[in-house]
Amino acid sequence: MGMNLNREDIIWYDPEADILVIKIAEGKLHDEILLDNDIVIQFDENQNIIGIEIWDASKRGLIKVAEKLKTRSKT
């Protein structure tokens, strides 16, 4: 599974929706499932996981962690 995503595109945060998105692989979104803890797993047409959404990310304390990860990936 090759990944040609820009580093900035791997992890991003939508402050208006308070959703942290982690892109795992390239692919067209075909299906997604909502887990009972407000985490959404995204799948392509072959049922490969291509992304994860974490809702209420700021309430879970994940914004600082995501910023650190994004900074580390730039080095």
CHARMM internal coordinates of N, CA and C (Angstrom, degrees):
IC EDIT
DIST 1 N 1 CA 1.4529
DIST 1 CA 1 C 1.5216
ANGL 1 N 1 CA 1 C 107.93
DIST 1 C 2 N 1.3244
ANGL 1 CA 1 C 2 N 117.86
DIHE 1 N 1 CA 1 C 2 N 96.59
DIST 2 N 2 CA 1.4515
ANGL 1 C 2 N 2 CA 122.02
DIHE 1 CA 1 C 2 N 2 CA 179.15
DIST 2 CA 2 C 1.5142
ANGL 2 N 2 CA 2 C 111.09
DIHE 1 C 2 N 2 CA 2 C -75.41
DIST 2 C 3 N 1.3180
ANGL 2 CA 2 C 3 N 114.96
DIHE 2 N 2 CA 2 C 3 N 145.60
DIST 3 N 3 CA 1.4560
ANGL 2 C 3 N 3 CA 119.03
DIHE 2 CA 2 C 3 N 3 CA -178.23
DIST 3 CA 3 C 1.5106
ANGL 3 N 3 CA 3 C 108.41
DIHE 2 C 3 N 3 CA 3 C -126.94
DIST 3 C 4 N 1.3242
ANGL 3 CA 3 C 4 N 116.61
DIHE 3 N 3 CA 3 C 4 N 112.19
DIST 4 N 4 CA 1.4524
ANGL 3 C 4 N 4 CA 121.93
DIHE 3 CA 3 C 4 N 4 CA -178.44
DIST 4 CA 4 C 1.5182
ANGL 4 N 4 CA 4 C 111.84
DIHE 3 C 4 N 4 CA 4 C -109.75
DIST 4 C 5 N 1.3098
ANGL 4 CA 4 C 5 N 117.44
DIHE 4 N 4 CA 4 C 5 N 25.05
DIST 5 N 5 CA 1.4507
ANGL 4 C 5 N 5 CA 121.35
DIHE 4 CA 4 C 5 N 5 CA -178.55
DIST 5 CA 5 C 1.5228
ANGL 5 N 5 CA 5 C 110.21
DIHE 4 C 5 N 5 CA 5 C -74.07
DIST 5 C 6 N 1.3318
ANGL 5 CA 5 C 6 N 116.48
DIHE 5 N 5 CA 5 C 6 N 147.44
DIST 6 N 6 CA 1.4531
ANGL 5 C 6 N 6 CA 120.42
DIHE 5 CA 5 C 6 N 6 CA 170.62
DIST 6 CA 6 C 1.5145
ANGL 6 N 6 CA 6 C 107.95
DIHE 5 C 6 N 6 CA 6 C -68.19
DIST 6 C 7 N 1.3131
ANGL 6 CA 6 C 7 N 116.50
DIHE 6 N 6 CA 6 C 7 N 147.21
DIST 7 N 7 CA 1.4663
ANGL 6 C 7 N 7 CA 119.57
DIHE 6 CA 6 C 7 N 7 CA -179.24
DIST 7 CA 7 C 1.5182
ANGL 7 N 7 CA 7 C 112.16
DIHE 6 C 7 N 7 CA 7 C -56.26
DIST 7 C 8 N 1.3212
ANGL 7 CA 7 C 8 N 117.12
DIHE 7 N 7 CA 7 C 8 N -36.36
DIST 8 N 8 CA 1.4557
ANGL 7 C 8 N 8 CA 120.77
DIHE 7 CA 7 C 8 N 8 CA -178.95
DIST 8 CA 8 C 1.5243
ANGL 8 N 8 CA 8 C 111.92
DIHE 7 C 8 N 8 CA 8 C -68.31
DIST 8 C 9 N 1.3311
ANGL 8 CA 8 C 9 N 116.87
DIHE 8 N 8 CA 8 C 9 N -20.07
DIST 9 N 9 CA 1.4601
ANGL 8 C 9 N 9 CA 120.97
DIHE 8 CA 8 C 9 N 9 CA -177.04
DIST 9 CA 9 C 1.5247
ANGL 9 N 9 CA 9 C 113.01
DIHE 8 C 9 N 9 CA 9 C -89.99
DIST 9 C 10 N 1.3199
ANGL 9 CA 9 C 10 N 118.48
DIHE 9 N 9 CA 9 C 10 N -9.06
DIST 10 N 10 CA 1.4567
ANGL 9 C 10 N 10 CA 120.68
DIHE 9 CA 9 C 10 N 10 CA -176.02
DIST 10 CA 10 C 1.5216
ANGL 10 N 10 CA 10 C 111.34
DIHE 9 C 10 N 10 CA 10 C -73.79
DIST 10 C 11 N 1.3207
ANGL 10 CA 10 C 11 N 117.08
DIHE 10 N 10 CA 10 C 11 N -43.74
DIST 11 N 11 CA 1.4626
ANGL 10 C 11 N 11 CA 121.94
DIHE 10 CA 10 C 11 N 11 CA -179.60
DIST 11 CA 11 C 1.5174
ANGL 11 N 11 CA 11 C 108.33
DIHE 10 C 11 N 11 CA 11 C -127.84
DIST 11 C 12 N 1.3128
ANGL 11 CA 11 C 12 N 116.59
DIHE 11 N 11 CA 11 C 12 N 126.98
DIST 12 N 12 CA 1.4576
ANGL 11 C 12 N 12 CA 118.91
DIHE 11 CA 11 C 12 N 12 CA 173.37
DIST 12 CA 12 C 1.5157
ANGL 12 N 12 CA 12 C 110.31
DIHE 11 C 12 N 12 CA 12 C -148.41
DIST 12 C 13 N 1.3161
ANGL 12 CA 12 C 13 N 114.42
DIHE 12 N 12 CA 12 C 13 N 161.04
DIST 13 N 13 CA 1.4561
ANGL 12 C 13 N 13 CA 121.98
DIHE 12 CA 12 C 13 N 13 CA -174.91
DIST 13 CA 13 C 1.5100
ANGL 13 N 13 CA 13 C 109.72
DIHE 12 C 13 N 13 CA 13 C -127.10
DIST 13 C 14 N 1.3200
ANGL 13 CA 13 C 14 N 116.05
DIHE 13 N 13 CA 13 C 14 N 133.18
DIST 14 N 14 CA 1.4591
ANGL 13 C 14 N 14 CA 122.68
DIHE 13 CA 13 C 14 N 14 CA 175.41
DIST 14 CA 14 C 1.5213
ANGL 14 N 14 CA 14 C 107.00
DIHE 13 C 14 N 14 CA 14 C -104.44
DIST 14 C 15 N 1.3438
ANGL 14 CA 14 C 15 N 117.73
DIHE 14 N 14 CA 14 C 15 N 100.50
DIST 15 N 15 CA 1.4698
ANGL 14 C 15 N 15 CA 119.81
DIHE 14 CA 14 C 15 N 15 CA -175.48
DIST 15 CA 15 C 1.5314
ANGL 15 N 15 CA 15 C 113.74
DIHE 14 C 15 N 15 CA 15 C -66.13
DIST 15 C 16 N 1.3224
ANGL 15 CA 15 C 16 N 116.84
DIHE 15 N 15 CA 15 C 16 N -30.38
DIST 16 N 16 CA 1.4674
ANGL 15 C 16 N 16 CA 119.50
DIHE 15 CA 15 C 16 N 16 CA 179.92
DIST 16 CA 16 C 1.5233
ANGL 16 N 16 CA 16 C 111.32
DIHE 15 C 16 N 16 CA 16 C -66.17
DIST 16 C 17 N 1.3257
ANGL 16 CA 16 C 17 N 116.73
DIHE 16 N 16 CA 16 C 17 N -40.66
DIST 17 N 17 CA 1.4654
ANGL 16 C 17 N 17 CA 121.29
DIHE 16 CA 16 C 17 N 17 CA -179.95
DIST 17 CA 17 C 1.5299
ANGL 17 N 17 CA 17 C 111.44
DIHE 16 C 17 N 17 CA 17 C -93.47
DIST 17 C 18 N 1.3329
ANGL 17 CA 17 C 18 N 117.62
DIHE 17 N 17 CA 17 C 18 N -11.96
DIST 18 N 18 CA 1.4635
ANGL 17 C 18 N 18 CA 123.97
DIHE 17 CA 17 C 18 N 18 CA -176.11
DIST 18 CA 18 C 1.5286
ANGL 18 N 18 CA 18 C 110.63
DIHE 17 C 18 N 18 CA 18 C 57.45
DIST 18 C 19 N 1.3340
ANGL 18 CA 18 C 19 N 114.90
DIHE 18 N 18 CA 18 C 19 N 48.94
DIST 19 N 19 CA 1.4648
ANGL 18 C 19 N 19 CA 121.46
DIHE 18 CA 18 C 19 N 19 CA -179.64
DIST 19 CA 19 C 1.5320
ANGL 19 N 19 CA 19 C 108.95
DIHE 18 C 19 N 19 CA 19 C -122.64
DIST 19 C 20 N 1.3223
ANGL 19 CA 19 C 20 N 114.69
DIHE 19 N 19 CA 19 C 20 N 128.37
DIST 20 N 20 CA 1.4501
ANGL 19 C 20 N 20 CA 122.14
DIHE 19 CA 19 C 20 N 20 CA 173.80
DIST 20 CA 20 C 1.5186
ANGL 20 N 20 CA 20 C 107.46
DIHE 19 C 20 N 20 CA 20 C -97.60
DIST 20 C 21 N 1.3261
ANGL 20 CA 20 C 21 N 116.64
DIHE 20 N 20 CA 20 C 21 N 128.85
DIST 21 N 21 CA 1.4603
ANGL 20 C 21 N 21 CA 121.50
DIHE 20 CA 20 C 21 N 21 CA -178.74
DIST 21 CA 21 C 1.5170
ANGL 21 N 21 CA 21 C 108.98
DIHE 20 C 21 N 21 CA 21 C -115.44
DIST 21 C 22 N 1.3185
ANGL 21 CA 21 C 22 N 115.32
DIHE 21 N 21 CA 21 C 22 N 131.99
DIST 22 N 22 CA 1.4600
ANGL 21 C 22 N 22 CA 121.81
DIHE 21 CA 21 C 22 N 22 CA 175.48
DIST 22 CA 22 C 1.5186
ANGL 22 N 22 CA 22 C 107.20
DIHE 21 C 22 N 22 CA 22 C -120.27
DIST 22 C 23 N 1.3033
ANGL 22 CA 22 C 23 N 115.98
DIHE 22 N 22 CA 22 C 23 N 115.02
DIST 23 N 23 CA 1.4606
ANGL 22 C 23 N 23 CA 121.74
DIHE 22 CA 22 C 23 N 23 CA -179.59
DIST 23 CA 23 C 1.5182
ANGL 23 N 23 CA 23 C 108.02
DIHE 22 C 23 N 23 CA 23 C -89.74
DIST 23 C 24 N 1.3111
ANGL 23 CA 23 C 24 N 116.90
DIHE 23 N 23 CA 23 C 24 N 122.05
DIST 24 N 24 CA 1.4586
ANGL 23 C 24 N 24 CA 121.75
DIHE 23 CA 23 C 24 N 24 CA -176.23
DIST 24 CA 24 C 1.5191
ANGL 24 N 24 CA 24 C 111.68
DIHE 23 C 24 N 24 CA 24 C -95.65
DIST 24 C 25 N 1.3107
ANGL 24 CA 24 C 25 N 117.04
DIHE 24 N 24 CA 24 C 25 N -37.80
DIST 25 N 25 CA 1.4604
ANGL 24 C 25 N 25 CA 121.36
DIHE 24 CA 24 C 25 N 25 CA -178.38
DIST 25 CA 25 C 1.5085
ANGL 25 N 25 CA 25 C 109.55
DIHE 24 C 25 N 25 CA 25 C -152.88
DIST 25 C 26 N 1.3251
ANGL 25 CA 25 C 26 N 115.13
DIHE 25 N 25 CA 25 C 26 N 159.52
DIST 26 N 26 CA 1.4548
ANGL 25 C 26 N 26 CA 119.63
DIHE 25 CA 25 C 26 N 26 CA 174.29
DIST 26 CA 26 C 1.5188
ANGL 26 N 26 CA 26 C 108.88
DIHE 25 C 26 N 26 CA 26 C -74.08
DIST 26 C 27 N 1.2943
ANGL 26 CA 26 C 27 N 115.64
DIHE 26 N 26 CA 26 C 27 N 152.24
DIST 27 N 27 CA 1.4510
ANGL 26 C 27 N 27 CA 120.42
DIHE 26 CA 26 C 27 N 27 CA 177.72
DIST 27 CA 27 C 1.5113
ANGL 27 N 27 CA 27 C 110.48
DIHE 26 C 27 N 27 CA 27 C 155.06
DIST 27 C 28 N 1.3029
ANGL 27 CA 27 C 28 N 114.90
DIHE 27 N 27 CA 27 C 28 N 158.90
DIST 28 N 28 CA 1.4497
ANGL 27 C 28 N 28 CA 121.46
DIHE 27 CA 27 C 28 N 28 CA 179.29
DIST 28 CA 28 C 1.5324
ANGL 28 N 28 CA 28 C 109.16
DIHE 27 C 28 N 28 CA 28 C -86.32
DIST 28 C 29 N 1.3218
ANGL 28 CA 28 C 29 N 115.52
DIHE 28 N 28 CA 28 C 29 N 129.59
DIST 29 N 29 CA 1.4596
ANGL 28 C 29 N 29 CA 120.51
DIHE 28 CA 28 C 29 N 29 CA 179.19
DIST 29 CA 29 C 1.5188
ANGL 29 N 29 CA 29 C 109.88
DIHE 28 C 29 N 29 CA 29 C -62.87
DIST 29 C 30 N 1.3195
ANGL 29 CA 29 C 30 N 115.48
DIHE 29 N 29 CA 29 C 30 N 124.48
DIST 30 N 30 CA 1.4571
ANGL 29 C 30 N 30 CA 121.58
DIHE 29 CA 29 C 30 N 30 CA 179.38
DIST 30 CA 30 C 1.5265
ANGL 30 N 30 CA 30 C 111.52
DIHE 29 C 30 N 30 CA 30 C -114.00
DIST 30 C 31 N 1.3292
ANGL 30 CA 30 C 31 N 116.29
DIHE 30 N 30 CA 30 C 31 N -37.19
DIST 31 N 31 CA 1.4619
ANGL 30 C 31 N 31 CA 120.78
DIHE 30 CA 30 C 31 N 31 CA -176.90
DIST 31 CA 31 C 1.5166
ANGL 31 N 31 CA 31 C 108.67
DIHE 30 C 31 N 31 CA 31 C -154.23
DIST 31 C 32 N 1.3064
ANGL 31 CA 31 C 32 N 115.97
DIHE 31 N 31 CA 31 C 32 N 159.40
DIST 32 N 32 CA 1.4519
ANGL 31 C 32 N 32 CA 120.89
DIHE 31 CA 31 C 32 N 32 CA 175.34
DIST 32 CA 32 C 1.5156
ANGL 32 N 32 CA 32 C 109.46
DIHE 31 C 32 N 32 CA 32 C -150.24
DIST 32 C 33 N 1.3292
ANGL 32 CA 32 C 33 N 114.84
DIHE 32 N 32 CA 32 C 33 N 151.64
DIST 33 N 33 CA 1.4572
ANGL 32 C 33 N 33 CA 119.20
DIHE 32 CA 32 C 33 N 33 CA 176.86
DIST 33 CA 33 C 1.5177
ANGL 33 N 33 CA 33 C 108.64
DIHE 32 C 33 N 33 CA 33 C -124.78
DIST 33 C 34 N 1.3116
ANGL 33 CA 33 C 34 N 115.15
DIHE 33 N 33 CA 33 C 34 N 142.16
DIST 34 N 34 CA 1.4508
ANGL 33 C 34 N 34 CA 122.31
DIHE 33 CA 33 C 34 N 34 CA 177.42
DIST 34 CA 34 C 1.5199
ANGL 34 N 34 CA 34 C 107.89
DIHE 33 C 34 N 34 CA 34 C -99.10
DIST 34 C 35 N 1.3235
ANGL 34 CA 34 C 35 N 115.61
DIHE 34 N 34 CA 34 C 35 N 117.37
DIST 35 N 35 CA 1.4511
ANGL 34 C 35 N 35 CA 119.98
DIHE 34 CA 34 C 35 N 35 CA 175.18
DIST 35 CA 35 C 1.5291
ANGL 35 N 35 CA 35 C 108.55
DIHE 34 C 35 N 35 CA 35 C -78.83
DIST 35 C 36 N 1.2982
ANGL 35 CA 35 C 36 N 117.75
DIHE 35 N 35 CA 35 C 36 N 162.78
DIST 36 N 36 CA 1.4587
ANGL 35 C 36 N 36 CA 120.27
DIHE 35 CA 35 C 36 N 36 CA -174.66
DIST 36 CA 36 C 1.5250
ANGL 36 N 36 CA 36 C 113.75
DIHE 35 C 36 N 36 CA 36 C -71.56
DIST 36 C 37 N 1.3167
ANGL 36 CA 36 C 37 N 118.30
DIHE 36 N 36 CA 36 C 37 N -4.37
DIST 37 N 37 CA 1.4629
ANGL 36 C 37 N 37 CA 121.22
DIHE 36 CA 36 C 37 N 37 CA 179.13
DIST 37 CA 37 C 1.5300
ANGL 37 N 37 CA 37 C 112.31
DIHE 36 C 37 N 37 CA 37 C -108.84
DIST 37 C 38 N 1.3299
ANGL 37 CA 37 C 38 N 116.63
DIHE 37 N 37 CA 37 C 38 N 29.30
DIST 38 N 38 CA 1.4693
ANGL 37 C 38 N 38 CA 123.43
DIHE 37 CA 37 C 38 N 38 CA 177.77
DIST 38 CA 38 C 1.5263
ANGL 38 N 38 CA 38 C 112.94
DIHE 37 C 38 N 38 CA 38 C 60.44
DIST 38 C 39 N 1.3089
ANGL 38 CA 38 C 39 N 115.38
DIHE 38 N 38 CA 38 C 39 N 40.32
DIST 39 N 39 CA 1.4554
ANGL 38 C 39 N 39 CA 122.26
DIHE 38 CA 38 C 39 N 39 CA 172.16
DIST 39 CA 39 C 1.5190
ANGL 39 N 39 CA 39 C 107.02
DIHE 38 C 39 N 39 CA 39 C -119.88
DIST 39 C 40 N 1.3297
ANGL 39 CA 39 C 40 N 115.46
DIHE 39 N 39 CA 39 C 40 N 131.93
DIST 40 N 40 CA 1.4556
ANGL 39 C 40 N 40 CA 121.34
DIHE 39 CA 39 C 40 N 40 CA -178.44
DIST 40 CA 40 C 1.5263
ANGL 40 N 40 CA 40 C 108.33
DIHE 39 C 40 N 40 CA 40 C -111.28
DIST 40 C 41 N 1.3221
ANGL 40 CA 40 C 41 N 116.51
DIHE 40 N 40 CA 40 C 41 N 128.05
DIST 41 N 41 CA 1.4537
ANGL 40 C 41 N 41 CA 122.60
DIHE 40 CA 40 C 41 N 41 CA 176.04
DIST 41 CA 41 C 1.5276
ANGL 41 N 41 CA 41 C 107.39
DIHE 40 C 41 N 41 CA 41 C -102.51
DIST 41 C 42 N 1.3240
ANGL 41 CA 41 C 42 N 116.53
DIHE 41 N 41 CA 41 C 42 N 127.55
DIST 42 N 42 CA 1.4644
ANGL 41 C 42 N 42 CA 122.32
DIHE 41 CA 41 C 42 N 42 CA -177.32
DIST 42 CA 42 C 1.5267
ANGL 42 N 42 CA 42 C 109.96
DIHE 41 C 42 N 42 CA 42 C -104.66
DIST 42 C 43 N 1.3414
ANGL 42 CA 42 C 43 N 116.11
DIHE 42 N 42 CA 42 C 43 N 138.59
DIST 43 N 43 CA 1.4614
ANGL 42 C 43 N 43 CA 122.20
DIHE 42 CA 42 C 43 N 43 CA -177.49
DIST 43 CA 43 C 1.5226
ANGL 43 N 43 CA 43 C 110.95
DIHE 42 C 43 N 43 CA 43 C -125.26
DIST 43 C 44 N 1.3341
ANGL 43 CA 43 C 44 N 115.22
DIHE 43 N 43 CA 43 C 44 N 150.30
DIST 44 N 44 CA 1.4560
ANGL 43 C 44 N 44 CA 119.86
DIHE 43 CA 43 C 44 N 44 CA 171.46
DIST 44 CA 44 C 1.5282
ANGL 44 N 44 CA 44 C 109.03
DIHE 43 C 44 N 44 CA 44 C -88.71
DIST 44 C 45 N 1.3282
ANGL 44 CA 44 C 45 N 117.11
DIHE 44 N 44 CA 44 C 45 N -174.00
DIST 45 N 45 CA 1.4677
ANGL 44 C 45 N 45 CA 120.96
DIHE 44 CA 44 C 45 N 45 CA -176.28
DIST 45 CA 45 C 1.5247
ANGL 45 N 45 CA 45 C 113.08
DIHE 44 C 45 N 45 CA 45 C -66.89
DIST 45 C 46 N 1.3398
ANGL 45 CA 45 C 46 N 117.58
DIHE 45 N 45 CA 45 C 46 N -17.26
DIST 46 N 46 CA 1.4651
ANGL 45 C 46 N 46 CA 121.32
DIHE 45 CA 45 C 46 N 46 CA 177.91
DIST 46 CA 46 C 1.5277
ANGL 46 N 46 CA 46 C 112.11
DIHE 45 C 46 N 46 CA 46 C -97.52
DIST 46 C 47 N 1.3280
ANGL 46 CA 46 C 47 N 116.32
DIHE 46 N 46 CA 46 C 47 N 10.79
DIST 47 N 47 CA 1.4613
ANGL 46 C 47 N 47 CA 123.71
DIHE 46 CA 46 C 47 N 47 CA -178.94
DIST 47 CA 47 C 1.5267
ANGL 47 N 47 CA 47 C 113.21
DIHE 46 C 47 N 47 CA 47 C 65.78
DIST 47 C 48 N 1.3344
ANGL 47 CA 47 C 48 N 116.73
DIHE 47 N 47 CA 47 C 48 N 24.24
DIST 48 N 48 CA 1.4631
ANGL 47 C 48 N 48 CA 121.09
DIHE 47 CA 47 C 48 N 48 CA 171.03
DIST 48 CA 48 C 1.5196
ANGL 48 N 48 CA 48 C 108.39
DIHE 47 C 48 N 48 CA 48 C -83.04
DIST 48 C 49 N 1.3097
ANGL 48 CA 48 C 49 N 117.51
DIHE 48 N 48 CA 48 C 49 N 141.17
DIST 49 N 49 CA 1.4645
ANGL 48 C 49 N 49 CA 120.74
DIHE 48 CA 48 C 49 N 49 CA 177.32
DIST 49 CA 49 C 1.5231
ANGL 49 N 49 CA 49 C 108.24
DIHE 48 C 49 N 49 CA 49 C -73.55
DIST 49 C 50 N 1.3359
ANGL 49 CA 49 C 50 N 115.86
DIHE 49 N 49 CA 49 C 50 N 126.69
DIST 50 N 50 CA 1.4640
ANGL 49 C 50 N 50 CA 120.02
DIHE 49 CA 49 C 50 N 50 CA 179.38
DIST 50 CA 50 C 1.5278
ANGL 50 N 50 CA 50 C 112.23
DIHE 49 C 50 N 50 CA 50 C -115.40
DIST 50 C 51 N 1.3314
ANGL 50 CA 50 C 51 N 117.12
DIHE 50 N 50 CA 50 C 51 N -14.19
DIST 51 N 51 CA 1.4507
ANGL 50 C 51 N 51 CA 118.40
DIHE 50 CA 50 C 51 N 51 CA -179.77
DIST 51 CA 51 C 1.5131
ANGL 51 N 51 CA 51 C 112.88
DIHE 50 C 51 N 51 CA 51 C -168.21
DIST 51 C 52 N 1.3310
ANGL 51 CA 51 C 52 N 113.63
DIHE 51 N 51 CA 51 C 52 N 163.27
DIST 52 N 52 CA 1.4609
ANGL 51 C 52 N 52 CA 121.69
DIHE 51 CA 51 C 52 N 52 CA 177.82
DIST 52 CA 52 C 1.5169
ANGL 52 N 52 CA 52 C 107.51
DIHE 51 C 52 N 52 CA 52 C -134.73
DIST 52 C 53 N 1.3234
ANGL 52 CA 52 C 53 N 116.49
DIHE 52 N 52 CA 52 C 53 N 133.14
DIST 53 N 53 CA 1.4599
ANGL 52 C 53 N 53 CA 122.33
DIHE 52 CA 52 C 53 N 53 CA 173.00
DIST 53 CA 53 C 1.5209
ANGL 53 N 53 CA 53 C 107.65
DIHE 52 C 53 N 53 CA 53 C -111.82
DIST 53 C 54 N 1.3200
ANGL 53 CA 53 C 54 N 115.53
DIHE 53 N 53 CA 53 C 54 N 134.96
DIST 54 N 54 CA 1.4639
ANGL 53 C 54 N 54 CA 120.50
DIHE 53 CA 53 C 54 N 54 CA 176.34
DIST 54 CA 54 C 1.5148
ANGL 54 N 54 CA 54 C 107.27
DIHE 53 C 54 N 54 CA 54 C -118.12
DIST 54 C 55 N 1.3245
ANGL 54 CA 54 C 55 N 115.67
DIHE 54 N 54 CA 54 C 55 N 112.28
DIST 55 N 55 CA 1.4619
ANGL 54 C 55 N 55 CA 121.42
DIHE 54 CA 54 C 55 N 55 CA -179.14
DIST 55 CA 55 C 1.5233
ANGL 55 N 55 CA 55 C 109.85
DIHE 54 C 55 N 55 CA 55 C -80.79
DIST 55 C 56 N 1.3224
ANGL 55 CA 55 C 56 N 115.99
DIHE 55 N 55 CA 55 C 56 N 154.73
DIST 56 N 56 CA 1.4738
ANGL 55 C 56 N 56 CA 122.92
DIHE 55 CA 55 C 56 N 56 CA -178.01
DIST 56 CA 56 C 1.5255
ANGL 56 N 56 CA 56 C 110.81
DIHE 55 C 56 N 56 CA 56 C 55.22
DIST 56 C 57 N 1.3165
ANGL 56 CA 56 C 57 N 115.28
DIHE 56 N 56 CA 56 C 57 N 42.44
DIST 57 N 57 CA 1.4643
ANGL 56 C 57 N 57 CA 121.01
DIHE 56 CA 56 C 57 N 57 CA -175.15
DIST 57 CA 57 C 1.5272
ANGL 57 N 57 CA 57 C 112.90
DIHE 56 C 57 N 57 CA 57 C -60.73
DIST 57 C 58 N 1.3229
ANGL 57 CA 57 C 58 N 118.47
DIHE 57 N 57 CA 57 C 58 N -39.20
DIST 58 N 58 CA 1.4670
ANGL 57 C 58 N 58 CA 119.68
DIHE 57 CA 57 C 58 N 58 CA -178.22
DIST 58 CA 58 C 1.5254
ANGL 58 N 58 CA 58 C 110.74
DIHE 57 C 58 N 58 CA 58 C -67.82
DIST 58 C 59 N 1.3177
ANGL 58 CA 58 C 59 N 117.35
DIHE 58 N 58 CA 58 C 59 N -33.89
DIST 59 N 59 CA 1.4652
ANGL 58 C 59 N 59 CA 121.02
DIHE 58 CA 58 C 59 N 59 CA 178.86
DIST 59 CA 59 C 1.5243
ANGL 59 N 59 CA 59 C 111.46
DIHE 58 C 59 N 59 CA 59 C -69.96
DIST 59 C 60 N 1.3201
ANGL 59 CA 59 C 60 N 116.51
DIHE 59 N 59 CA 59 C 60 N -21.73
DIST 60 N 60 CA 1.4678
ANGL 59 C 60 N 60 CA 121.61
DIHE 59 CA 59 C 60 N 60 CA 179.20
DIST 60 CA 60 C 1.5297
ANGL 60 N 60 CA 60 C 111.92
DIHE 59 C 60 N 60 CA 60 C -92.20
DIST 60 C 61 N 1.3412
ANGL 60 CA 60 C 61 N 116.50
DIHE 60 N 60 CA 60 C 61 N -1.84
DIST 61 N 61 CA 1.4572
ANGL 60 C 61 N 61 CA 120.59
DIHE 60 CA 60 C 61 N 61 CA 179.43
DIST 61 CA 61 C 1.5200
ANGL 61 N 61 CA 61 C 114.03
DIHE 60 C 61 N 61 CA 61 C 74.51
DIST 61 C 62 N 1.3249
ANGL 61 CA 61 C 62 N 117.27
DIHE 61 N 61 CA 61 C 62 N 26.83
DIST 62 N 62 CA 1.4562
ANGL 61 C 62 N 62 CA 120.58
DIHE 61 CA 61 C 62 N 62 CA -174.04
DIST 62 CA 62 C 1.5244
ANGL 62 N 62 CA 62 C 114.84
DIHE 61 C 62 N 62 CA 62 C -94.59
DIST 62 C 63 N 1.3060
ANGL 62 CA 62 C 63 N 118.24
DIHE 62 N 62 CA 62 C 63 N -9.80
DIST 63 N 63 CA 1.4668
ANGL 62 C 63 N 63 CA 119.99
DIHE 62 CA 62 C 63 N 63 CA -174.92
DIST 63 CA 63 C 1.5308
ANGL 63 N 63 CA 63 C 110.77
DIHE 62 C 63 N 63 CA 63 C -67.55
DIST 63 C 64 N 1.3201
ANGL 63 CA 63 C 64 N 117.86
DIHE 63 N 63 CA 63 C 64 N -45.71
DIST 64 N 64 CA 1.4637
ANGL 63 C 64 N 64 CA 120.22
DIHE 63 CA 63 C 64 N 64 CA 179.21
DIST 64 CA 64 C 1.5181
ANGL 64 N 64 CA 64 C 110.99
DIHE 63 C 64 N 64 CA 64 C -64.61
DIST 64 C 65 N 1.3105
ANGL 64 CA 64 C 65 N 117.09
DIHE 64 N 64 CA 64 C 65 N -38.61
DIST 65 N 65 CA 1.4585
ANGL 64 C 65 N 65 CA 121.20
DIHE 64 CA 64 C 65 N 65 CA 177.56
DIST 65 CA 65 C 1.5295
ANGL 65 N 65 CA 65 C 109.89
DIHE 64 C 65 N 65 CA 65 C -62.58
DIST 65 C 66 N 1.3236
ANGL 65 CA 65 C 66 N 117.02
DIHE 65 N 65 CA 65 C 66 N -45.09
DIST 66 N 66 CA 1.4651
ANGL 65 C 66 N 66 CA 120.95
DIHE 65 CA 65 C 66 N 66 CA 179.95
DIST 66 CA 66 C 1.5222
ANGL 66 N 66 CA 66 C 110.95
DIHE 65 C 66 N 66 CA 66 C -62.98
DIST 66 C 67 N 1.3361
ANGL 66 CA 66 C 67 N 117.21
DIHE 66 N 66 CA 66 C 67 N -40.01
DIST 67 N 67 CA 1.4565
ANGL 66 C 67 N 67 CA 120.32
DIHE 66 CA 66 C 67 N 67 CA 178.66
DIST 67 CA 67 C 1.5242
ANGL 67 N 67 CA 67 C 110.81
DIHE 66 C 67 N 67 CA 67 C -63.49
DIST 67 C 68 N 1.3259
ANGL 67 CA 67 C 68 N 117.10
DIHE 67 N 67 CA 67 C 68 N -40.84
DIST 68 N 68 CA 1.4669
ANGL 67 C 68 N 68 CA 120.39
DIHE 67 CA 67 C 68 N 68 CA 177.93
DIST 68 CA 68 C 1.5277
ANGL 68 N 68 CA 68 C 110.96
DIHE 67 C 68 N 68 CA 68 C -64.60
DIST 68 C 69 N 1.3186
ANGL 68 CA 68 C 69 N 117.09
DIHE 68 N 68 CA 68 C 69 N -42.79
DIST 69 N 69 CA 1.4575
ANGL 68 C 69 N 69 CA 120.51
DIHE 68 CA 68 C 69 N 69 CA 179.01
DIST 69 CA 69 C 1.5216
ANGL 69 N 69 CA 69 C 111.38
DIHE 68 C 69 N 69 CA 69 C -63.11
DIST 69 C 70 N 1.3195
ANGL 69 CA 69 C 70 N 115.45
DIHE 69 N 69 CA 69 C 70 N -41.08
DIST 70 N 70 CA 1.4689
ANGL 69 C 70 N 70 CA 119.64
DIHE 69 CA 69 C 70 N 70 CA -179.16
DIST 70 CA 70 C 1.5331
ANGL 70 N 70 CA 70 C 110.03
DIHE 69 C 70 N 70 CA 70 C -66.10
DIST 70 C 71 N 1.3164
ANGL 70 CA 70 C 71 N 117.10
DIHE 70 N 70 CA 70 C 71 N -39.89
DIST 71 N 71 CA 1.4604
ANGL 70 C 71 N 71 CA 121.81
DIHE 70 CA 70 C 71 N 71 CA 177.68
DIST 71 CA 71 C 1.5195
ANGL 71 N 71 CA 71 C 110.80
DIHE 70 C 71 N 71 CA 71 C -64.73
DIST 71 C 72 N 1.3193
ANGL 71 CA 71 C 72 N 117.16
DIHE 71 N 71 CA 71 C 72 N -42.89
DIST 72 N 72 CA 1.4644
ANGL 71 C 72 N 72 CA 121.08
DIHE 71 CA 71 C 72 N 72 CA 179.71
DIST 72 CA 72 C 1.5250
ANGL 72 N 72 CA 72 C 111.74
DIHE 71 C 72 N 72 CA 72 C -63.71
DIST 72 C 73 N 1.3251
ANGL 72 CA 72 C 73 N 116.70
DIHE 72 N 72 CA 72 C 73 N -36.47
DIST 73 N 73 CA 1.4607
ANGL 72 C 73 N 73 CA 119.55
DIHE 72 CA 72 C 73 N 73 CA -177.60
DIST 73 CA 73 C 1.5193
ANGL 73 N 73 CA 73 C 112.19
DIHE 72 C 73 N 73 CA 73 C -70.40
DIST 73 C 74 N 1.3152
ANGL 73 CA 73 C 74 N 117.86
DIHE 73 N 73 CA 73 C 74 N -16.10
DIST 74 N 74 CA 1.4685
ANGL 73 C 74 N 74 CA 121.32
DIHE 73 CA 73 C 74 N 74 CA 179.44
DIST 74 CA 74 C 1.5130
ANGL 74 N 74 CA 74 C 112.20
DIHE 73 C 74 N 74 CA 74 C -82.85
DIST 74 C 75 N 1.3233
ANGL 74 CA 74 C 75 N 117.16
DIHE 74 N 74 CA 74 C 75 N -13.10
DIST 75 N 75 CA 1.4727
ANGL 74 C 75 N 75 CA 119.29
DIHE 74 CA 74 C 75 N 75 CA -177.39
DIST 75 CA 75 C 1.5061
ANGL 75 N 75 CA 75 C 111.92
DIHE 74 C 75 N 75 CA 75 C -94.90
END
COOR INIT
IC SEED 1 N 1 CA 1 C
IC BUILD
